Amino acid sequence: MNILILGSGGREHALAWKIAASPLATKVYCAPGNAGIAREAECVALDLTDHGSIVAFAKAKRVDFVVVGPEAPLCAGIVDDLEAAGIKSFGPTKWAARLEGSKGFAKDLCKAHNIPTAPYRRFKRAQEAKAYVAAKGAPIVVKADGLAGGKGVVVAASVAEAQTAIDAMFGGRLGAPAWEVVVEDFLSGEEASFFALCDGETVLPLASAQDHKRVGDGDTGPNTGGMGAYSPAPIMTPAMEARVMDEIVRPTVRALARMGAPYRGVLFAGLMITDQGPQLVEYNVRFGDPECQVLMLRLKSDLLPALLAARDGQLKNFDLRWTEEAALTVVMAAKGYPGTYEKGAAIGGLEAAAQVEGVEIFHAGTKADGDRVLAHGGRVLNICATGKTVREAQARAYQAVDRIQWPGGFCRRDIGWRAIAREQ
């Protein structure tokens, strides 16, 4: 089969690495890709917002299956356009992708179907949202309704911080101006990420993971797209996973089917595990980044047939095998991220880092310049490792990090701390 992967991040490198290993894959393309993906696939300079050029390329290269990595093309309807052209695609339709594209839509769906989530209100005017925050008090959570690259959520410790966030979101200081904000109650507990493949009817649970969203050690500083992750998440016991499937994931998939928008693709539930049980924080309509990287390291089965089965409605007869080993990834980012950062610095030591036992390096914001690898984004590298325990995987990952020569980069030094504390 000829496969086209859309995207250019660490998630897409992990998908390309796994898909290229499938006996079903004859040729793998990636658009636009990065310096690391070029080792697994032929990178193609396509604009992901230009659906017509993607369809034309897929037809010209006789692409049999397109795997969409990021959320923006999904929310813009790339799957609808590819399928209309007769090209099989992995991912939800534009309508179903509203689960991530509109936080208000997702919260309303939860409320209508008794899916556990934090109480909330939606606002189209800053003044009304700020008055609500003043009445509710803090801590409180403010979310921009649309896509924001993982940076559209502010967990405010004070009323003033929440009101500043509301002004920033409506004013476009966190990206495109929000047309609406969602203000919701603060939930106490431990976060976890849970993934499931869906074919519109059947739901196949995948492995769990835990992401580190905050930029600084000790989970401090602003939210980011993710500074590291590990799998499995110890808090996601078999009993907790069963509750998440029964109380959150399956009711969501049933609700979308009844709405006439069956969900096909991977469904990513961001969870807060509270004293009362699992609560949905938010839905994403694609693999997480960097969670995808640790999932692909632990997946023993061929990924490609599973993605095809999700698209074709054949998951009911499907199963996947996972290694018992833990996997952990450390994100190396450009100094200044998630704010302003510089591009173009050369990165050395990658081959030496990859020699550490159990280590795999997935590129995110990189660009090739002849034989050199240049930093070309905020989150630049994913230094991943497996081990018998999270502690062993962490030690290997940081051993590899220390071999990388990039003065303009930084990383957190405590990825996996919750799981390691439990192991002790």
RODO-2510 file (C-alpha; in nm, 4 decimals, decimal comma):
residues 424
     n   res          X          Y          Z
     1     m     0,0000     0,0000     0,0000
     2     n     0,1038     0,3596    -0,0617
     3     i     0,0560     0,5607     0,2580
     4     l     0,0492     0,9389     0,3070
     5     i     0,0947     1,0815     0,6583
     6     l    -0,0001     1,4443     0,7146
     7     g     0,1970     1,6442     0,9706
     8     s     0,5456     1,7425     1,0780
     9     g     0,5769     1,6832     1,4523
    10     g     0,7047     1,4187     1,6897
    11     r     0,3676     1,2437     1,6728
    12     e     0,3971     1,2098     1,2959
    13     h     0,7562     1,0848     1,3210
    14     a     0,6400     0,8138     1,5639
    15     l     0,3529     0,7198     1,3306
    16     a     0,5852     0,7129     1,0282
    17     w     0,8363     0,4971     1,2196
    18     k     0,5633     0,2479     1,3110
    19     i     0,3796     0,2471     0,9771
    20     a     0,7022     0,2141     0,7734
    21     a     0,7713    -0,1100     0,9657
    22     s     0,4415    -0,2638     0,8490
    23     p     0,4653    -0,5361     0,5817
    24     l     0,1566    -0,3733     0,4246
    25     a     0,3395    -0,0457     0,3565
    26     t     0,4998    -0,0331     0,0124
    27     k     0,5760     0,3392     0,0040
    28     v     0,5321     0,5980     0,2796
    29     y     0,5060     0,9718     0,2109
    30     c     0,4816     1,2466     0,4714
    31     a     0,3701     1,6055     0,4152
    32     p     0,5466     1,8211     0,5087
    33     g     0,7539     1,6042     0,7441
    34     n     1,0805     1,6965     0,9160
    35     a     1,4481     1,5977     0,9223
    36     g     1,3808     1,2829     1,1251
    37     i     1,0750     1,1693     0,9311
    38     a     1,2882     1,1821     0,6149
    39     r     1,4593     0,8646     0,7420
    40     e     1,1287     0,6768     0,7410
    41     a     0,9364     0,8342     0,4537
    42     e     0,9646     1,0588     0,1507
    43     c     0,8871     1,4101     0,2672
    44     v     0,6689     1,6238     0,0399
    45     a     0,6312     2,0022     0,0617
    46     l     0,2518     2,0261     0,0760
    47     d     0,0515     2,2982     0,2506
    48     l    -0,1874     2,1234     0,4914
    49     t    -0,4415     2,4030     0,4495
    50     d    -0,4558     2,3409     0,0724
    51     h    -0,6825     2,0389     0,0577
    52     g    -0,6943     2,0459    -0,3214
    53     s    -0,3182     1,9981    -0,3504
    54     i    -0,3263     1,7117    -0,0996
    55     v    -0,6027     1,5355    -0,2941
    56     a    -0,4169     1,5910    -0,6226
    57     f    -0,0929     1,4509    -0,4783
    58     a    -0,2707     1,1474    -0,3355
    59     k    -0,4286     1,0753    -0,6720
    60     a    -0,1041     1,1290    -0,8651
    61     k     0,0913     0,8935    -0,6356
    62     r    -0,1923     0,6393    -0,6117
    63     v    -0,2065     0,6749    -0,2351
    64     d    -0,4219     0,4011    -0,0821
    65     f    -0,4568     0,5441     0,2673
    66     v    -0,4019     0,8829     0,4303
    67     v    -0,3260     0,9089     0,8041
    68     v    -0,3937     1,2577     0,9419
    69     g    -0,1754     1,3543     1,2386
    70     p    -0,2681     1,7061     1,3605
    71     e    -0,6038     1,8420     1,4692
    72     a    -0,6202     2,1512     1,2455
    73     p    -0,6650     1,9644     0,9126
    74     l    -0,9222     1,7339     1,0756
    75     c    -1,1255     2,0262     1,2075
    76     a    -1,0989     2,1893     0,8628
    77     g    -1,2518     1,8818     0,6949
    78     i    -0,9541     1,7165     0,5229
    79     v    -1,1036     1,3697     0,5761
    80     d    -1,4326     1,4785     0,4176
    81     d    -1,2457     1,6102     0,1116
    82     l    -1,0222     1,3031     0,0738
    83     e    -1,3098     1,0578     0,1122
    84     a    -1,5198     1,2577    -0,1381
    85     a    -1,2330     1,2052    -0,3833
    86     g    -1,2365     0,8297    -0,3190
    87     i    -0,9243     0,8251    -0,0992
    88     k    -0,9427     0,6247     0,2234
    89     s    -0,8458     0,8298     0,5277
    90     f    -0,7905     0,7810     0,9003
    91     g    -0,9526     1,0439     1,1192
    92     p    -1,2946     1,1876     1,2022
    93     t    -1,5058     1,4025     0,9723
    94     k    -1,5205     1,7787     1,0196
    95     w    -1,8495     1,7472     1,2067
    96     a    -1,7220     1,4811     1,4488
    97     a    -1,3932     1,6701     1,4948
    98     r    -1,5926     1,9427     1,6724
    99     l    -1,5197     1,7405     1,9878
   100     e    -1,1803     1,9120     1,9816
   101     g    -1,2556     2,2077     1,7556
   102     s    -1,5132     2,3492     1,9975
   103     k    -1,4727     2,3039     2,3715
   104     g    -1,8223     2,4424     2,4168
   105     f    -1,9679     2,1755     2,1866
   106     a    -1,7855     1,9012     2,3761
   107     k    -1,9040     2,0317     2,7133
   108     d    -2,2639     2,0589     2,5905
   109     l    -2,2476     1,6989     2,4622
   110     c    -2,1217     1,5824     2,8012
   111     k    -2,4005     1,7667     2,9815
   112     a    -2,6692     1,6266     2,7515
   113     h    -2,5500     1,2671     2,7958
   114     n    -2,4505     1,2684     3,1641
   115     i    -2,0794     1,2269     3,0909
   116     p    -1,8829     1,3321     3,4012
   117     t    -1,7055     1,6662     3,3517
   118     a    -1,6548     1,9895     3,5460
   119     p    -1,9492     2,2347     3,5714
   120     y    -1,9065     2,5172     3,3192
   121     r    -2,0487     2,8230     3,1445
   122     r    -1,9929     2,9545     2,7900
   123     f    -1,9371     3,3247     2,7168
   124     k    -1,9153     3,5337     2,4009
   125     r    -1,8380     3,8601     2,5850
   126     a    -1,5372     3,9242     2,8054
   127     q    -1,7255     4,1391     3,0551
   128     e    -1,9820     3,8666     3,1302
   129     a    -1,7105     3,6021     3,1651
   130     k    -1,5115     3,8221     3,4032
   131     a    -1,8176     3,8919     3,6170
   132     y    -1,8874     3,5168     3,6395
   133     v    -1,5269     3,4519     3,7475
   134     a    -1,5503     3,7239     4,0124
   135     a    -1,8652     3,5616     4,1514
   136     k    -1,7244     3,2059     4,1428
   137     g    -1,3764     3,2774     4,2781
   138     a    -1,0523     3,0866     4,2161
   139     p    -0,8929     2,8520     4,1337
   140     i    -1,0853     2,8348     3,8091
   141     v    -1,0171     2,7248     3,4512
   142     v    -1,0522     2,9425     3,1391
   143     k    -1,0482     2,7863     2,7922
   144     a    -1,0516     2,9418     2,4456
   145     d    -1,3222     2,7655     2,2468
   146     g    -1,1233     2,6914     1,9293
   147     l    -0,7889     2,5280     1,8514
   148     a    -0,4899     2,6822     2,0282
   149     g    -0,2036     2,4353     1,9871
   150     g    -0,2277     2,3154     2,3461
   151     k    -0,1924     2,6683     2,4823
   152     g    -0,5571     2,7812     2,5002
   153     v    -0,6173     2,6706     2,8598
   154     v    -0,5325     2,8741     3,1690
   155     v    -0,5653     2,7192     3,5136
   156     a    -0,5962     3,0413     3,7111
   157     a    -0,4942     3,0536     4,0763
   158     s    -0,6615     3,3924     4,1271
   159     v    -0,9577     3,5888     3,9937
   160     a    -0,7198     3,8492     3,8488
   161     e    -0,5243     3,5813     3,6582
   162     a    -0,8486     3,4380     3,5178
   163     q    -0,9732     3,7787     3,4090
   164     t    -0,6404     3,8555     3,2414
   165     a    -0,6666     3,5235     3,0563
   166     i    -1,0180     3,6085     2,9370
   167     d    -0,8966     3,9412     2,7955
   168     a    -0,5972     3,7693     2,6328
   169     m    -0,8159     3,5055     2,4669
   170     f    -1,0730     3,7485     2,3298
   171     g    -0,7918     3,9865     2,2332
   172     g    -0,5956     3,7260     2,0377
   173     r    -0,2857     3,7390     2,2565
   174     l    -0,2753     3,3570     2,2774
   175     g    -0,3228     3,3072     1,9018
   176     a    -0,6312     3,3795     1,6939
   177     p    -0,8948     3,5783     1,8868
   178     a    -1,1423     3,3450     2,0563
   179     w    -1,5040     3,3885     1,9541
   180     e    -1,6101     3,2257     2,2807
   181     v    -1,4537     3,1154     2,6081
   182     v    -1,5544     2,8335     2,8389
   183     v    -1,5123     2,8916     3,2117
   184     e    -1,5248     2,5772     3,4228
   185     d    -1,4741     2,4675     3,7797
   186     f    -1,1268     2,3598     3,8867
   187     l    -1,0945     1,9839     3,9351
   188     s    -0,8565     1,8335     4,1925
   189     g    -0,6898     1,5023     4,1184
   190     e    -0,4359     1,3424     3,8882
   191     e    -0,4408     1,3896     3,5117
   192     a    -0,4187     1,1002     3,2671
   193     s    -0,4546     1,0497     2,8935
   194     f    -0,6656     0,7651     2,7580
   195     f    -0,6843     0,6610     2,3934
   196     a    -0,9289     0,4456     2,1973
   197     l    -0,9701     0,3536     1,8328
   198     c    -1,3264     0,3997     1,7065
   199     d    -1,4948     0,2801     1,3870
   200     g    -1,8245     0,4624     1,4381
   201     e    -1,9678     0,1869     1,6527
   202     t    -1,7021    -0,0336     1,8124
   203     v    -1,4469     0,1177     2,0514
   204     l    -1,1089    -0,0506     2,1038
   205     p    -0,9175     0,0806     2,4078
   206     l    -0,5486     0,1523     2,3590
   207     a    -0,2865     0,2125     2,6276
   208     s    -0,2927     0,4947     2,8813
   209     a    -0,0310     0,7655     2,9245
   210     q     0,0421     1,0676     3,1380
   211     d     0,1529     1,3986     2,9885
   212     h     0,3460     1,6826     3,1526
   213     k     0,1824     2,0019     3,0236
   214     r     0,3599     2,2680     3,2297
   215     v     0,6874     2,4052     3,1005
   216     g     0,8809     2,3818     3,4274
   217     d     0,9954     2,1153     3,6713
   218     g     0,7445     2,0378     3,9432
   219     d     0,4611     2,1097     3,6979
   220     t     0,5166     2,4863     3,7197
   221     g     0,4876     2,7656     3,4632
   222     p     0,2560     2,8062     3,1658
   223     n     0,0845     2,5262     2,9785
   224     t     0,2548     2,3956     2,6648
   225     g     0,1790     2,1426     2,3943
   226     g     0,3489     1,8885     2,6229
   227     m     0,6996     1,8621     2,7706
   228     g     0,7097     1,4861     2,8130
   229     a     0,5004     1,1763     2,8729
   230     y     0,5147     0,8177     2,9886
   231     s     0,3056     0,5025     2,9478
   232     p     0,1362     0,3259     3,1132
   233     a    -0,0135     0,5709     3,3640
   234     p    -0,0213     0,3822     3,6985
   235     i    -0,3395     0,5593     3,8080
   236     m    -0,5225     0,4015     3,5120
   237     t    -0,5859     0,0630     3,6729
   238     p    -0,7986    -0,1936     3,4831
   239     a    -1,0966    -0,0916     3,6972
   240     m    -1,0424     0,2791     3,6196
   241     e    -1,0033     0,2064     3,2475
   242     a    -1,3339     0,0158     3,2535
   243     r    -1,5051     0,3151     3,4153
   244     v    -1,3598     0,5540     3,1561
   245     m    -1,4854     0,3326     2,8740
   246     d    -1,8340     0,2871     3,0259
   247     e    -1,8913     0,6392     3,1643
   248     i    -1,7088     0,8598     2,9128
   249     v    -1,5843     0,7069     2,5852
   250     r    -1,8683     0,4733     2,4825
   251     p    -2,1465     0,7246     2,5672
   252     t    -1,9660     0,9850     2,3542
   253     v    -1,9346     0,7533     2,0546
   254     r    -2,3011     0,6487     2,0877
   255     a    -2,4097     1,0141     2,1091
   256     l    -2,2214     1,1119     1,7917
   257     a    -2,3634     0,8124     1,6048
   258     r    -2,7163     0,9195     1,7030
   259     m    -2,6361     1,2714     1,5793
   260     g    -2,5528     1,1285     1,2378
   261     a    -2,1776     1,1904     1,2743
   262     p    -2,0242     0,8497     1,3557
   263     y    -1,6775     0,8906     1,5021
   264     r    -1,4007     0,7100     1,3156
   265     g    -1,0405     0,7580     1,4182
   266     v    -0,8579     0,7794     1,7486
   267     l    -1,0367     0,9432     2,0407
   268     f    -0,8116     1,0966     2,3061
   269     a    -0,9769     1,1624     2,6404
   270     g    -0,7874     1,4014     2,8665
   271     l    -0,8957     1,2984     3,2152
   272     m    -0,8806     1,4121     3,5742
   273     i    -0,8970     1,1191     3,8154
   274     t    -1,0752     1,2639     4,1180
   275     d    -1,1925     1,1168     4,4479
   276     q    -1,5314     1,0646     4,2798
   277     g    -1,3812     0,8874     3,9776
   278     p    -1,2842     0,9913     3,6232
   279     q    -1,3893     1,3320     3,4892
   280     l    -1,3430     1,4453     3,1300
   281     v    -1,1189     1,7518     3,1036
   282     e    -1,1265     1,7681     2,7234
   283     y    -1,1443     1,5582     2,4100
   284     n    -0,8863     1,5526     2,1319
   285     v    -0,9587     1,3937     1,7956
   286     r    -0,6072     1,2666     1,7187
   287     f    -0,3154     1,0960     1,8870
   288     g    -0,1568     1,3062     2,1579
   289     d     0,1819     1,4658     2,1136
   290     p     0,3990     1,3528     2,2969
   291     e     0,1773     1,0637     2,4153
   292     c     0,1743     0,9042     2,0696
   293     q     0,5498     0,8572     2,0886
   294     v     0,5348     0,6401     2,4013
   295     l     0,2310     0,4468     2,2729
   296     m     0,4101     0,3554     1,9503
   297     l     0,7118     0,2316     2,1470
   298     r     0,4906     0,0009     2,3540
   299     l     0,2697    -0,1273     2,0701
   300     k     0,3805    -0,4761     1,9633
   301     s     0,1120    -0,5197     1,6947
   302     d     0,1205    -0,3804     1,3410
   303     l    -0,0452    -0,0377     1,3621
   304     l    -0,1541    -0,0074     0,9985
   305     p    -0,4220    -0,2837     0,9961
   306     a    -0,5744    -0,1309     1,3115
   307     l    -0,6033     0,2128     1,1494
   308     l    -0,7577     0,0565     0,8394
   309     a    -1,0052    -0,1413     1,0524
   310     a    -1,1133     0,1815     1,2277
   311     r    -1,1813     0,3462     0,8915
   312     d    -1,3591     0,0397     0,7494
   313     g    -1,5824    -0,0372     1,0502
   314     q    -1,4056    -0,3651     1,1314
   315     l    -1,2784    -0,3134     1,4850
   316     k    -1,5200    -0,5615     1,6401
   317     n    -1,2922    -0,8495     1,5397
   318     f    -0,9702    -0,6702     1,6303
   319     d    -0,7199    -0,6854     1,9134
   320     l    -0,3807    -0,5266     1,9822
   321     r    -0,0812    -0,6461     2,1830
   322     w     0,1275    -0,4217     2,4083
   323     t     0,4646    -0,4713     2,5725
   324     e     0,4719    -0,4753     2,9512
   325     e     0,7704    -0,2386     2,9452
   326     a     0,7306     0,1277     3,0317
   327     a     0,8067     0,4003     2,7792
   328     l     0,8982     0,7626     2,8511
   329     t     0,9712     1,0652     2,6344
   330     v     1,1464     1,3900     2,7208
   331     v     1,0705     1,6878     2,4973
   332     m     1,3648     1,9129     2,4144
   333     a     1,2398     2,2606     2,3274
   334     a     1,3971     2,5843     2,2097
   335     k     1,4745     2,8279     2,4925
   336     g     1,1876     3,0733     2,5247
   337     y     0,9158     2,8182     2,4427
   338     p     0,6162     2,8429     2,4850
   339     g     0,6876     3,2114     2,4235
   340     t     0,9258     3,3598     2,1667
   341     y     1,2133     3,1370     2,0596
   342     e     1,4900     3,1368     1,7983
   343     k     1,5218     2,9014     1,5011
   344     g     1,8185     2,7844     1,2979
   345     a     2,0647     2,6554     1,5577
   346     a     2,2512     2,3353     1,4656
   347     i     2,1953     2,0279     1,6844
   348     g     2,4795     1,7799     1,7409
   349     g     2,5219     1,4510     1,9230
   350     l     2,2068     1,2861     1,7924
   351     e     2,3832     0,9698     1,6766
   352     a     2,5609     0,9322     2,0110
   353     a     2,2328     0,9845     2,1961
   354     a     2,0584     0,7185     1,9874
   355     q     2,3222     0,4634     2,0944
   356     v     2,1912     0,4544     2,4516
   357     e     2,0139     0,1256     2,5176
   358     g     1,6370     0,1412     2,4639
   359     v     1,6459     0,4937     2,3168
   360     e     1,4592     0,6154     2,0079
   361     i     1,4679     0,9801     1,8999
   362     f     1,1659     1,1281     1,7261
   363     h     1,2040     1,4682     1,5622
   364     a     0,9450     1,7452     1,5929
   365     g     1,0555     2,0977     1,4965
   366     t     1,3651     2,0119     1,2918
   367     k     1,4870     2,0931     0,9421
   368     a     1,7672     1,9349     0,7387
   369     d     2,0478     2,1543     0,6064
   370     g     2,2664     1,9119     0,4132
   371     d     2,4026     1,6754     0,6775
   372     r     2,3130     1,9126     0,9605
   373     v     1,9960     1,9083     1,1676
   374     l     1,8632     2,2530     1,2586
   375     a     1,6125     2,3557     1,5243
   376     h     1,3018     2,4819     1,3444
   377     g     1,0240     2,5013     1,6034
   378     g     0,9287     2,5342     1,9675
   379     r     0,9226     2,1682     2,0602
   380     v     1,2153     2,0260     1,8636
   381     l     1,3088     1,6723     1,9738
   382     n     1,1499     1,3821     2,1588
   383     i     1,4082     1,1717     2,3413
   384     c     1,2263     0,8452     2,4065
   385     a     1,3276     0,5320     2,5956
   386     t     1,1830     0,2039     2,7149
   387     g     1,2677     0,0146     3,0322
   388     k     1,1412    -0,2447     3,2779
   389     t     1,0232     0,0446     3,4963
   390     v     0,9496     0,4126     3,4442
   391     r     1,2616     0,4898     3,6479
   392     e     1,4792     0,2839     3,4116
   393     a     1,3191     0,4432     3,1040
   394     q     1,3714     0,7891     3,2563
   395     a     1,7390     0,7204     3,3325
   396     r     1,8009     0,6078     2,9748
   397     a     1,6187     0,9066     2,8257
   398     y     1,8170     1,1605     3,0295
   399     q     2,1428     0,9777     2,9554
   400     a     2,0643     1,0347     2,5869
   401     v     1,9606     1,3975     2,6479
   402     d     2,3007     1,4650     2,8046
   403     r     2,4743     1,3522     2,4848
   404     i     2,2934     1,6076     2,2687
   405     q     2,4841     1,9243     2,1860
   406     w     2,2358     2,2087     2,1593
   407     p     2,3020     2,5097     2,3855
   408     g     1,9800     2,6723     2,2628
   409     g     1,7620     2,3900     2,3905
   410     f     1,6174     2,2938     2,7274
   411     c     1,4028     2,0224     2,8831
   412     r     1,2331     1,9360     3,2083
   413     r     1,4344     1,7091     3,4347
   414     d     1,1484     1,5394     3,6202
   415     i     0,9410     1,3648     3,3515
   416     g     0,7695     1,0617     3,5055
   417     w     0,8025     1,1785     3,8653
   418     r     0,4569     1,0634     3,9742
   419     a     0,5062     0,7096     3,8458
   420     i     0,8572     0,6867     3,9918
   421     a     0,7253     0,7947     4,3312
   422     r     0,4765     0,5077     4,3139
   423     e     0,7488     0,2615     4,2100
   424     q     0,9472     0,3540     4,5212
***
